[in-house]
């Protein structure tokens, strides 16, 4: 039996095992089950003394890794893991995962967490790391940085670093990363079109700024340019400096694929992944269900206004708190598809929300066909008050014009107009549908 011990902030919470047949097993530590600070590893793996087996175990750990098979294969080659299976990769890179867990070989000493160990990077060294993941080094982990091992979920290649005392740093041993660093996605080519995402850094920066202006909690971010390399540095909200400033805490969280025990390959509703209805049902059990359910419904309106088509289950997460309380995390990973509309790229009919709304004759995802009635129908379907839905639509529609002017005035000098203008124009156009609703009622 292969075994990895699982720790949360230095406390052993359980073990992840793989038997001779390849079955994945998870068991909680008995001391953790009686600890005052106990909480479940996942809502799909709630606290109990009996062990867990089956797909929900495999899927939970699978969701800690990059979606891309190519990135996983490069991780295998880089660290000489036995396979692309979650257990084998996490045995090599499980010390810094999304959320609070750390995976170490069975019987190894508990990670020493209550100190910060790191090497400050020069701009040239930072640029080398960023060039590394452009040069197909997995998650920016270079061959000469043996101690730097991280695991990041998602489809986009990225890396993560520590920002400490005003410097970008390479963390050592059990010290966590604090920021996710993203370079431009580039061009996405198919046989009949080219989707230009070469300015995804500016796109995501603007979308998060817009979301914050609407009143949403979002991940904090900044655009950086070490040695002329453009990147977006996104502050991790699953990391927090300890009160005495001597170490960095890891905050437990999971995405809604993990919540529902769903494979990352099925993160989209169209592929069988979680829907608005499923997530709204889960949020009934949140610490503040009224607040979180309203935030989630407001987010669906935001994504439609932005033409943000990638709002799948892995792009929504919850914090896991003591006694199995939970709440929504800030928003993250928002990109508008409006700037990609062109003769050779996307057409507006191609813009489809990742989670469907209820129409009069079935489900609807096509942004250009969506109007207030789809949000009302969906609200009724998931037990969300229609009066609250009407208020959200009215508020967001009414504030959009002034919000655009405010955000536009705050953009840094030289911000590309060919990114900002299509987003602002799309928002303005869609918000008119919400304003027409206000006039009718």
C-alpha positions, 0 to 999 in steps of 0.5 A: 500500500502506497501512502501519503500523509496529509497535513493542514498547517502542520497538523496531520489530518489523514492519509491518502493511499493507493492499493495494489489494484490502483484504488485510491483511499482516504482516511481521516486521522483519529486525532483530527476527528476530535480536534477543536479545529477539525473540518472536512477535507471536502464537502464530498469527503465529510468527517467520519472514522471510516475510510473513503474509496471510489471516484470522489477520492480520486476526483478530489486529488485529481482536481488539485492538478493541472487539467492539461495532460501535456503539463502533467506529462512534463511534470512526470518527466521533470520530477521522475514521477511514476505516472500522470496519476494524481497519487504519483504526481502529488507524491512529488509536488504535493507540498504546495497545493491549492488550499491548505493541504500538504502531502508528504511521504508516509512517516516523514517529519511534519512540515515545518511551517512557522517560519518563512524560508525563501530566496529573493529573485532579481528581475532577471531571475524572475524573468527566467522562471516566467520564460521557463513555463513559456519554454515548456517547463511545468508550471515554471519549475526549472531544472535548477530549482529542485526545491521548488515544487508546486501544484496548481489546478486549471487549464491555463499554464501558470506559475506561483511565487512568494512575495515577501518584504517587497520582493518576489521570492522562490520559497523553500521547504514548507514555505507557501507561495502567495501569488499566482503568476500568469503570462499571456495565453497567446493565440488559440488556433483551430482549423477555421479560426484564430482566437487572439488571447495575446492580451489576456493579462490586460483582459483579466486585470480589467475584468477583475477591476470591473467586478470589484467596481460592481461590489464583488469580492475579487482576488487582488491582482497587479500587472508586472513586467520583469525584464520586459515580460508582461504578466499578471500577479494574482494574490492568493486568497488561500494564503494569509500572513499569521498575526505575528507576521512570522509565517504564512498560513494556508487557508482550506478551500476547494472548488465546486468540482471537488465539492460535488466529487466531479472529475475536472474533465467534467467541469463544464455543465455541458459535459455533465458538470455542476450547474447553477441549480447544483451550486445553489443547492450546495450554498443552502448549507453555507454559513450565510446562505442568503448572502452567498446565494445572492452573490452567486446569482449576481455573478451570473449576471456579471459574467453575462454582462462581461461576455465571460464564458468560462464560469465553470465549476472550477472557477467557483470555490468555497473556504472550509472553516471550523466545524464544517462551516463554509462560504464563497471565496472571492471571484477569480479567473474572469476573462471577457470574450468580447475582445476576441470577436473578429472576422477570423476569431469568434462571432458573437453567436459563439459566446456561450455561458458555461452554466445555462439559464432557463429559457421559455423553451429549454436551456439557454447559454448564448449570450446574445439571446439572453435577457432578464426573463432568463434570470427570472426563470432561473431564479424561480427554478432554484428557489431564489426570491424573484424580488431579489433577482429584480433588484440585482438586475435593476442595480447592475443595469443602472450602475453600468454606465457610470461604472464604465466611466469610473473604471476607464478613468482608473486604467493605467496609461497605455492600457490597450483600447482594443481590449477595454473598448469591446468590453465596455461596449458589450457591457453597455449594450447588454445592460440596456436590456436590464434598463428596459426591464426597469422601465417595464416594471 
